[in-house]
Structure formats: C-alpha cells, structure tokens
Amino acid sequence: MIPIGDDNYSRKSLPFVTYLLIAANFLVFYFELISDAAFITTFTVIPVRLLADPVGQFFTVFSAMFMHAGWLHILGNMLYLWIFGDNIEDRIGHGRFLLFYLLCGIAATYAQVLADPTSTVPNLGASGAIAGVLGAYLIVFPRQRVRVLLPPFVIPLPAIIVIGSWFMLQLLNEASSLGSASGGVAYMAHIGGFITGLILILFLGRRRQPSLFD
C-alpha cells in the first residue's frame, strides 16, 4: 500500500520549507554519490560513537537526517514528505514546521540509538523526521482521503487507515527486530519520530477542522 497523493487542498500558502527540505535531501544525496566512504562514516550517526562523544558527534544527528542509502530510500522518503509535508507546514507555519521537522528527526535518532546503543552500523535518512510529519497529519487530518496504490488499482482511503496501518507495521517490525535495525531499516527511529510528531502538533498546531479528539 503505497501513498501517491492526497485530496487535501486546504493549504493557503506556498510550502516552501517542504520544497527546500526535499531539495536539501537531494543535494546531500548528490554529494554522497560523488564522495568516498569516508563521507558516510563522518556524517552519519553511529550509535556507539554518538554515545561515547555526545557533544562532539551531535552534528551527525543533523547531517544524517539528510543522507540516504540509495535511490529507493530517498525517493520513498521524499514522496512521503511531498504528500504530507505541505499541509502540516500550512497548518503550523513555515518557521515552526522547520523546527517541528528537526525536532522529530532528533527524537527519532535518539530513539534508535538508545534502542541499540552498542551498534556500529551507520544510521541515516529522513524517515524519522518524516514519521513525525505523518503523526501530525494523523492528528490534524484523520479523515482526509489519501490515494494509495494497490496494484493495479489506486484507492482513496482515510488518512487514519493509511497512516495507522503504516505505524502498526513499524511496531510489529520493531517487536520482531528487538531494537536493532532489521534489514537496514531503523524501525525504532520511525516510532520515535511518529510519537514525537503526535505530541508536538498538539502544541504547535492551529486546528481548523475536526481531529481525532473531537
């Protein structure tokens, strides 16, 4: 079940922060492609290294947020950010959206690091921050229709089903992986980012339509 768009046309302003974040992710990915392995080692989060030097390695919490492991990784993440980011940015404002995004990414990183503190596997990707965006979207637009691809069909489903199913899948995968990054996917980062987004939107959101709590 792959989201390919939503029917949410409520935004009133140009979501330029979302567009800039997408551009920044592709720019950093370009540098990854033309750089050697040292670039990955230097700028990704390695849990054991971050915990050993939390101040000196803190910059990697931000740099790793814009790095990706391959084309499928970045294209999938940017698709989700493109679909769901614009309406959350419109709801809370450009500056607050950037802060929201970064805070979700930070929380996601530390959730994964604390779940597997002795890991020497590099952690990278925007999915933790984007998981926060999904959490916010679930709260603000639970009944909004999201178009999902179920080959060969495109089916509109409420966001609460699409995003709720995604989150349940993260929980199940995390339970089976016992904290470690299973198959190269840091599920605890997704869970941490999502929960952070659920909480932050309650403080940053300007509600203009019914939510889960109505």
KOLFI-284869 format. One record per residue (C-alpha): residue in one letter; x, y, z. Coordinates in steps of 0.02 Angstrom, whole numbers, padded with zeros to 5 digits, always signed. Each point is the difference from the previous one (the first is absolute). Layout:
! KOLFI-284869
aXYZ
...
This chain:
! KOLFI-284869
m+00000+00000+00000
i+00097+00149-00067
p-00067+00179+00021
i+00011+00098-00161
g-00097+00158+00047
d-00137+00074+00106
d-00157+00099-00034
n+00043+00134+00127
y-00015+00168-00086
s-00021+00103+00158
r+00171+00084+00004
k+00005+00188-00023
s+00186+00032-00023
l+00146-00066-00103
p+00085-00140+00100
f+00174+00062-00040
v+00080-00080+00153
t-00061-00170-00058
y+00071+00033-00172
l+00166+00061+00072
l+00013-00155+00110
i-00029-00111-00151
a+00132+00097-00098
a+00124-00011+00144
n-00023-00188+00011
f+00035-00022-00185
l+00150+00117+00008
v+00079-00097+00144
f-00038-00163-00090
y+00093+00067-00152
f+00152+00033+00111
e-00015-00178+00064
l+00005-00067-00178
i+00158+00096-00045
s+00089-00027+00167
d+00096-00146+00073
a-00046-00110+00147
a+00080+00123+00122
f-00144+00121-00033
i-00125-00129+00061
t+00105-00045+00151
t+00025+00181+00051
f-00176+00068-00018
t-00114-00145+00048
v-00052-00044+00177
i+00091-00149+00072
p-00084-00037+00166
v+00152-00058+00098
r+00100+00149-00062
l-00138+00126+00038
l-00022-00064+00177
a+00188+00000+00029
d+00016+00182-00057
p-00176+00077+00009
v+00062+00179-00021
g+00130-00026-00134
q-00113-00113-00103
f-00161+00097+00021
f+00019+00078-00173
t-00028-00173-00076
v-00177-00001+00071
f-00038+00138-00125
s+00111-00051-00145
a-00063-00180+00000
m-00177+00066-00012
f+00036+00054-00179
m+00094-00156-00057
h-00068-00157-00082
a+00058-00175-00040
g-00056-00005-00182
w-00123+00060-00130
l-00147-00101+00066
h+00033+00065+00175
i+00001+00184-00048
l-00141-00012-00128
g-00114-00087+00124
n+00036+00125+00138
m-00020+00152-00112
l-00165-00067-00068
y-00069-00007+00177
l+00067+00173+00040
w-00074+00070-00161
i-00172-00074+00036
f-00017+00039+00185
g+00120+00142+00038
d-00085+00143-00091
n-00162-00005+00100
i+00089-00012+00168
e+00112+00146-00049
d-00154+00100-00047
r-00085-00044+00163
i+00141+00050+00120
g+00098+00127-00104
h+00165-00007-00093
g+00121+00033+00144
r-00089-00112+00122
f-00009-00138-00129
l+00188+00003-00022
l+00022-00008+00189
f-00130-00139+00010
y+00087-00100-00136
l+00172+00014+00080
l-00063-00042+00175
c-00088-00156-00066
g+00161-00050-00088
i+00103+00025+00158
a-00123-00100+00106
a-00003-00138-00130
t+00190-00013-00001
y+00014-00014+00188
a-00142-00125+00007
q+00097-00115-00116
v+00168+00032+00085
l-00070-00039+00173
a-00087-00156-00067
d+00165-00067-00068
p+00139+00095+00090
t+00144-00117-00043
s-00034+00001-00186
t+00141+00051-00118
v-00117+00004-00151
p-00021+00176-00075
n-00174+00073+00019
l-00058+00119-00134
g-00157+00061-00085
a-00144+00123+00014
s-00129-00131+00045
g+00000+00039+00186
a-00040+00183-00030
i-00128-00046-00133
a-00079-00123+00121
g-00032+00151+00112
v-00088+00084-00146
l-00109-00155-00019
g-00043+00006+00185
a-00051+00181-00015
y-00104-00035-00156
l-00091-00139+00090
i-00052+00120+00138
v-00045+00149-00109
f-00076-00087-00152
p-00058-00173+00058
r-00143-00013-00125
q+00090+00077-00148
r+00004-00113-00151
v+00171-00066-00051
r+00020-00084-00168
v+00095-00164+00016
l+00065-00118-00132
l-00060-00178+00018
p+00055-00068-00170
p-00083+00013-00118
f-00121+00116+00090
v+00010+00173+00078
i-00115+00008+00150
p-00044+00151+00110
l+00005-00043+00185
p-00015+00106+00157
a+00167+00058+00070
i-00037-00088+00164
i+00000-00167-00091
v+00151+00035-00110
i+00110+00076+00135
g-00068-00109+00138
s+00042-00156-00100
w+00174+00067-00034
f+00031+00030+00185
m-00064-00171+00051
l+00121-00076-00126
q+00144+00095+00081
l-00051-00067+00172
l-00010-00179-00063
n+00167+00011-00088
e+00082+00079+00152
a-00068-00138+00111
s+00075-00130-00115
s+00169+00087-00013
l+00020+00033+00187
g+00071+00174-00022
s+00132-00031-00132
a-00015+00069-00176
s-00081-00147-00088
g+00037-00014-00186
g+00081+00171+00005
v-00159+00083+00065
a+00005+00089+00169
y-00178-00031+00055
m+00024+00077+00171
a+00047+00163-00085
h-00165-00003-00093
i-00095-00034+00161
g+00093+00136+00097
g-00025+00129-00137
f-00184-00043-00019
i-00039+00014+00186
t+00096+00164+00008
g-00104+00067-00143
l-00161-00053+00087
i+00051+00098+00154
l+00076+00154-00080
i-00147+00034-00114
l-00111+00019+00153
f+00106+00148+00054
l+00043+00073-00171
g-00158-00035-00100
r-00135+00127-00039
r-00152-00111-00020
r-00118+00051-00140
q-00098-00161-00020
p-00052-00150+00104
s+00136-00112+00070
l+00007-00169+00086
f-00042+00085+00164
d-00167+00076-00057
